[in-house]
């Protein structure tokens, strides 16, 4: 498997986890649990952004290396 495919799989998994955390947050009446799941969802936003950034830089590096 390529780095690109690995990163795409990691992004998909992170997005799925974010969705699960958001669902948990809306499904609970326990305010501390709601807060915890909302924070976990926000953490996943950061993870997804970092993974997307890495995916972009990997693609740019590949293009640069092909030009040489």
C-alpha positions in Angstrom: 0.0 0.0 0.0 1.2 3.5 -0.8 1.7 6.3 1.7 -1.2 8.2 -0.1 -3.5 5.2 0.5 -2.4 4.8 4.1 -3.1 8.5 4.8 -6.5 8.3 3.0 -7.4 5.3 5.2 -6.3 7.2 8.3 -8.4 10.2 7.3 -11.4 8.1 6.8 -10.9 6.4 10.2 -10.5 9.7 11.9 -13.7 11.1 10.2 -15.6 8.0 11.3 -14.4 8.4 14.9 -15.3 12.1 14.8 -18.8 11.1 13.7 -19.1 8.5 16.4 -18.0 11.0 19.1 -20.5 13.6 17.8 -23.3 11.0 17.9 -22.4 10.1 21.5 -22.4 13.8 22.5 -25.9 14.3 21.1 -27.2 11.0 22.5 -26.3 11.6 26.2 -27.9 13.6 28.8 -24.8 13.5 31.1 -23.3 16.9 30.7 -19.7 15.8 31.6 -19.9 13.0 29.0 -21.3 15.4 26.4 -18.4 17.8 27.0 -15.9 14.9 26.8 -17.3 13.6 23.5 -17.5 17.2 22.1 -13.8 17.7 23.0 -12.9 14.3 21.5 -14.7 15.4 18.3 -12.7 18.6 18.2 -9.5 16.7 18.7 -10.4 14.6 15.7 -10.8 17.9 13.6 -7.2 18.7 14.4 -6.1 15.2 13.6 -7.9 15.3 10.3 -6.4 18.6 9.4 -2.9 17.3 10.2 -3.5 14.2 8.1 -4.8 16.2 5.2 -1.8 18.5 5.4 0.5 15.6 5.3 -1.4 14.1 2.4 -1.1 17.4 0.5 2.7 17.7 1.2 3.2 14.1 0.1 1.4 14.8 -3.2 3.5 18.0 -3.7 6.7 16.2 -2.9 5.8 13.5 -5.4 5.2 16.1 -8.1 8.4 17.9 -7.3 10.4 14.6 -7.5 8.8 13.8 -10.9 9.9 17.1 -12.3 13.5 16.5 -11.5 
